[in-house]
């Protein structure tokens, strides 16, 4: 499932009980939602954005993270840097959003 940016409505934020059309997002929306999840300190939404077997890679860790380890990594970042926030400076659609 891919999270949406619907604060205040956990079912919508996690796309629970939404139709396939309501769950469909382009790459720009996926990127923005990922940043929103990081900025909300929402490890569950970050985990929900990854398909089963999906991986997260960062130069800070020597191995790919998968499953709940992705959210746990985010929590460790927030613990070390409680005021951290991410900002998209520029984002563009390269045709169809994919």
N, C-alpha and C positions, 0 to 999 in steps of 0.2 A: 504494500500500500504506500502511496505517496501522500505526505501530509499537505494540507492546505493551510492558508494563513488566516483561518477563521478563529481569532482569539475569543475565548469565552464559550465556545461550543466544542467540547472535546470530541464529540461524535463526528462533526464536520472536519475538525482539524486532523483527525486520523482517518477520514474517509470511510467510516463505518456506516454501512447501510446506504451508501450512495450508488447510483447507477453507474455503469461503465462510462457514459458520456460525462457525468459529473466528476469522475475520477481522472479523466484525460487531461493532461497538462503538457505544454511544450517545454523544451529544454530551458528556456528563459524562466518560466514559472517554477520549474524544479529547482533551479539555482537560487532564485529569490526565496523560495520556501525553505531551502536548506539554511541559508543565512538567517532567515527569521527564526528558525528552530534553535540555531546556535545563540542568537541574541536573546531569546526567551529562556535560555538554559533548560531546554526541553529535550532531555535525552531520549524519552520515549518517541517523540516525533522524529528525531534523528534516526533512531533504529528503524522506525516504520518506513522510512524513505528507501530503505535498501531491500531488494528482493532477497529471497532465501539464497544464501551462498554469495551475496554481494560483498565486495571488499572496499575498505577505506585505506588509503595509503597516505602517509605523511613522512617527510624526511626526518622527522623527530623520532620515529620508531622504525627499527630495522626490518619489520615484517608487516604484512598486510593484516588488518583487523577485519573481523567478520562477526556477525551476530551481535550479541549484547556487549561484546568488547568495544564496539564502536561508541556506544553510549557511555560506557565506563571511561573510555579515553576522554570524551567530551567533559565528563564530570571532573576528571583530574585536571583538565585545563582550567575549568571554572574555579576549582579549589585553589589552584596556584595563582590565577589571575581573575579574581572575582568581578572586576569591572571590565573584563574583556568584551569587545563588541566587534562585529564584522561589518564592513561596508562595501557594497559593490560600487566601484568608481565608474565603471563603464560596462555595459552589457549589450550585445547585439544579436539579433536573429539572423542566422545565416541561411534562411530560406525554410519556411515551414516549422521553424523552431526545433528541428531535430538535427 
